Amino acid sequence: MSGASIRRASGDDAPGIAALSGELGYPATAPEVAERLARLLSDAAQCVRVAGNDAGRVIGWIHAADQ
């Protein structure tokens, strides 16, 4: 089995995050996620990271905020 890497999320991750969100019972379209990501990534108090596999597929994500 290959490893996963963790990195800062980008707008390009919206389709993968949307797919995972739907699997978890929180349906969202890629454009909806892209809009949310744009807001989050422009705010220094927000942190969004994704885990990706060797093929570049998003296999997880996390969002945290400094409040």
C-alpha positions, 0 to 999 in steps of 0.5 A: 500500500502506498502512503498518503501526503497532507498538504494545504487545500486548494480550489482544485481539491473541491471535486474530491472534497465534495465527493467525500462530503457526499459519502459522509452524508453531507452532499455538496457540489464541487462549485459549492465546495469551491466557493466555501474553500475560497472563503476559508483559504482567504481567511488567515484564521482558517486552516484547511488540509487535505490528505491525498494518495499517490495518484493525487486523489483526495482521501480526506480533509480537515478544517480548523479555525483559530477563534 
